[in-house]
Amino acid sequence: MANAAPRKARDSSTAPVTADSVTWRSLEVLGAFDAEHPQLSLSEIARRTGLPLATAHRLSGELLRWGALGKDQNKFVIGQRLWQIGRLAPVQQDIAELASPYMQDVLFVTQNVVNLFILDREAVLLLERISGTRAGSPFRRVGSHLSLHASAAGKIMLAHIGMDLLPEATKLKAVTDHTIVDRQDLETEIRRVRQQGFATTSQESGLDNYGLAVPIQLPTGRVVAALGVVSQGQAPSIGSVVPVLRIAARGIARSLARSEMI
């Protein structure tokens, strides 16, 4: 009997990760956590992932032993080991660290909470936030996502990267009664943002919250982030805050260009 042909080893680097693989289901467990859901019970993990309770229990236990998850009383939280790994992401280190001194300057001059956003798929991600004792309570946590159409930073991305970020099929969700949900109205707003070079929101992503943002644009013209402030009670002064934001944004862009990090 002839020997069977040797079995070809599978290249694990190119093997697809399918939706029913252990790796994918583990990532789904981690993906159940976000800024609005930093703590989850086992049943909440199962519900948010669509996994059977027994599977969620087994995977959560394995992630807990590895350090990707932690425990706070009877609920799961993101573990320190995963947080430490996340801090190594280039986008976190490169932009946030270089931007921090300029953000401190904006805080000192404006006394507003200062936010740094980057584009993350069909939303903007709050990458860094700086606030002081006189700046009021921060509106969002670092790691939060805001809708493109309901945030000043999101409008910056739509104006400089393109409305294609919001496909025609995307239904604009009303975060508050002030959110722009009509696409033609939004397109008019985005044209205004492109012309004036800054974006504003007036209670569009949260009641009693007002935003103002400018683009961080590299010498090549590429917009890599948005720098903004948020205030409560009344809108930031465009005349006094926008020039400060623009100076800081240009400084961040120059630092990024010199660093050749992006």
C-alpha positions in Angstrom: 0.0 0.0 0.0 1.5 3.3 -1.0 2.2 5.8 1.7 -0.2 8.6 2.0 1.0 12.0 0.9 2.2 14.1 3.8 -0.4 16.5 5.1 0.4 20.1 4.4 0.8 22.2 7.5 -1.8 25.0 7.8 -0.4 28.5 7.8 -1.9 29.9 10.9 -1.0 33.4 9.9 -3.4 33.3 6.9 -6.1 31.1 8.4 -9.3 33.0 8.6 -10.9 33.7 11.9 -14.5 32.6 11.6 -17.5 33.8 13.6 -17.7 30.5 15.4 -14.1 30.2 16.4 -12.9 30.4 20.0 -10.8 33.4 19.1 -13.7 35.3 17.6 -16.0 34.5 20.5 -13.4 35.6 23.0 -13.1 38.9 21.1 -16.9 39.2 21.2 -16.7 38.9 25.0 -14.2 41.7 25.2 -16.1 43.8 22.7 -19.2 43.7 24.9 -17.5 46.3 27.1 -17.4 49.9 26.2 -17.4 53.3 27.9 -21.2 53.0 28.6 -20.8 49.5 29.9 -17.5 49.3 31.8 -18.9 46.6 34.2 -20.9 43.6 33.1 -22.4 40.6 34.8 -22.1 37.2 33.2 -25.8 37.3 32.1 -25.2 40.8 30.6 -22.1 39.5 28.7 -24.2 36.6 27.3 -27.0 39.0 26.3 -24.7 41.6 24.6 -22.7 38.9 22.7 -25.5 36.5 21.9 -23.5 33.7 23.3 -25.0 30.9 25.4 -24.6 31.5 29.1 -22.4 28.4 29.5 -20.0 29.6 26.7 -19.9 33.1 28.1 -19.0 31.7 31.5 -16.2 29.5 30.1 -14.7 32.3 28.0 -15.0 34.9 30.7 -13.2 32.6 33.1 -10.4 32.0 30.7 -10.0 35.7 30.0 -10.1 36.4 33.8 -7.3 33.9 34.4 -5.1 35.5 31.7 -5.7 39.0 32.9 -7.8 40.4 30.0 -10.7 40.6 32.4 -10.9 41.5 36.1 -13.6 41.3 38.8 -15.2 44.1 40.7 -17.5 42.5 43.2 -19.8 40.3 41.1 -19.2 42.0 37.8 -16.5 41.7 35.2 -14.3 44.6 34.1 -11.5 45.0 31.7 -8.3 43.7 33.3 -5.1 45.5 33.8 -3.1 43.3 31.5 -5.3 44.2 28.6 -5.1 47.9 29.6 -1.3 47.7 29.6 -1.3 46.1 26.1 -3.8 48.7 24.9 -1.5 51.5 26.0 1.1 50.2 23.5 -1.1 51.0 20.5 0.8 53.5 18.3 -2.2 55.8 18.0 -2.5 56.0 21.7 1.2 56.8 22.3 1.9 58.9 19.2 -0.9 61.3 19.1 -2.0 61.5 22.7 1.5 62.0 24.1 2.5 64.6 21.6 -0.8 66.4 21.9 -0.8 66.5 25.7 1.3 69.7 26.2 -0.8 71.6 23.7 -4.0 70.4 25.3 -2.7 71.7 28.6 -2.2 75.1 27.0 -5.8 75.1 25.7 -7.1 74.2 29.2 -5.1 76.9 30.8 -6.4 79.6 28.4 -10.0 78.6 28.0 -10.8 76.7 31.3 -12.8 74.3 29.2 -12.5 70.5 29.2 -10.2 69.6 26.2 -10.8 66.6 24.1 -8.7 64.8 21.4 -10.6 62.6 19.0 -9.7 60.3 16.2 -11.8 58.6 13.5 -12.8 55.0 14.4 -14.8 53.4 11.7 -18.3 55.2 11.7 -17.7 57.1 14.9 -15.1 59.3 16.6 -13.1 57.9 19.5 -12.2 60.0 22.5 -8.5 59.3 22.7 -7.5 61.8 25.4 -9.1 64.3 27.7 -7.7 67.0 29.9 -9.8 68.8 32.5 -9.1 71.0 35.6 -10.8 71.7 38.8 -12.5 74.8 37.3 -13.4 73.2 33.9 -16.5 71.4 35.1 -17.3 67.7 34.9 -16.1 65.8 31.8 -18.9 64.9 29.5 -17.4 61.6 28.2 -14.8 59.1 29.4 -11.7 58.4 27.4 -12.5 55.4 25.1 -16.0 56.7 24.4 -17.4 56.8 20.9 -19.5 59.7 19.6 -21.6 59.7 16.5 -20.1 61.5 13.5 -23.3 63.6 12.8 -23.9 64.5 16.5 -20.4 65.6 17.6 -18.2 68.5 16.7 -15.2 66.2 16.1 -17.4 64.0 14.0 -18.5 66.9 11.8 -14.8 67.8 11.3 -14.1 64.2 10.0 -17.2 64.4 7.7 -16.0 67.8 6.4 -12.4 66.9 5.7 -12.6 63.1 4.9 -16.0 63.0 3.3 -19.6 62.3 3.7 -18.9 58.8 2.5 -18.1 58.0 6.1 -21.9 58.0 6.5 -23.2 55.8 3.7 -26.6 56.7 2.2 -28.2 53.7 3.9 -27.1 54.9 7.3 -30.0 56.2 9.3 -29.1 59.2 11.3 -30.0 58.6 15.0 -31.3 61.3 17.2 -29.2 61.3 20.3 -31.2 64.3 21.6 -34.0 66.4 20.3 -31.3 68.8 19.0 -29.4 66.2 16.9 -29.4 66.8 13.1 -31.1 63.8 11.6 -32.1 65.1 8.2 -29.3 64.2 5.7 -29.8 67.4 3.6 -29.6 69.5 6.7 -26.4 67.7 7.8 -24.8 68.2 4.4 -25.5 71.9 4.6 -23.9 71.9 8.1 -20.9 70.0 6.9 -20.4 72.5 4.0 -20.4 75.3 6.6 -17.8 73.4 8.7 -15.6 73.0 5.7 -15.8 76.7 4.8 -15.3 78.1 8.3 -12.7 75.6 9.5 -14.3 74.6 12.8 -17.4 72.7 13.9 -19.8 73.3 16.7 -22.6 71.3 18.5 -25.4 72.7 20.6 -26.8 70.0 22.8 -26.7 67.5 19.9 -24.9 64.7 21.7 -26.0 65.5 25.2 -28.4 67.9 26.9 -26.7 71.0 28.3 -23.5 70.2 26.5 -21.8 72.3 23.8 -18.9 71.4 21.7 -16.3 73.2 19.5 -13.6 71.4 17.4 -11.0 72.1 14.8 -9.0 69.7 12.6 -5.5 68.5 13.3 -4.1 68.6 9.7 -0.7 67.4 8.6 1.4 69.4 6.1 0.3 66.9 3.5 -3.3 68.0 4.1 -4.4 64.8 5.8 -6.6 65.2 8.8 -5.6 62.8 11.5 -7.5 64.0 14.5 -9.8 66.7 15.9 -9.1 68.9 18.9 -12.0 70.4 20.7 -13.5 71.7 23.9 -16.8 71.0 25.6 -18.7 73.1 28.0 -21.9 72.9 30.0 -24.5 75.5 30.4 -23.4 77.8 27.5 -21.5 77.4 24.3 -17.8 78.2 24.3 -16.9 81.6 22.8 -16.0 81.0 19.2 -14.1 84.3 18.9 -11.8 83.5 21.8 -11.6 79.7 21.8 -11.2 78.9 18.1 -7.9 80.8 17.7 -6.5 79.0 20.7 -7.6 75.6 19.3 -6.1 76.4 15.9 -2.7 77.3 17.4 -2.7 74.1 19.4 -3.8 72.0 16.5 -1.0 73.4 14.3 1.5 72.7 17.0 0.3 69.1 17.3 0.5 68.6 13.6 4.0 70.0 13.4 5.1 67.6 16.2 3.5 64.7 14.5 5.2 65.6 11.2 8.6 65.9 12.9 8.2 62.6 14.7 7.4 60.8 11.5 5.1 58.6 13.6 2.1 58.8 11.2 
